[in-house]
């Protein structure tokens, strides 16, 4: 499993994942940049994601949904707020209504992803910033930490070279 640490910090209202992968920074960057690769890991295995829009530019938006094992659907969105390719990505992530717009009254988080080269590949640090303690508790109680663990553990499969 690529995750080497998870830190839930109520004092700073953050949830931090650190993972290491046996691939260079540019390769790991592509798992964020390419919507077809995102679909193969963003979301736990039982709730796979489908990206309908992925404008990977500063100010760009992504619209996606995750489909549960019973066929239920959860809509979501991203707004890209900063890119320093291939080392840093910042975006807001939240729940969406049926039109892909931010759902009123539902929480959103600010995510910061950094990619750093290591001797054996890349260290990816993903920090989710919450607005307040209630929001943090709400999202953690909804399974955010477990879902992200399961989702990130799928990235390794994308890095396996295919025969061809």
Buried (B, 14 or more C-beta within 10 A) or exposed (E): EBBEEBEEEEEEBBBBBBBBBEBBBBBBBEBBBBBEBBBBBBBBEEBBBBBEEBBBEEEBBBBBBBBEEEEEEBBBBBBBBEBEEBBBBBBBBBBBEEEBEBBEEBBBBBBBBBBEEEEEBBBBBBBBBBEEEEBBEBBBEEEBBEBBBBBBBBBBEBBEEEEE
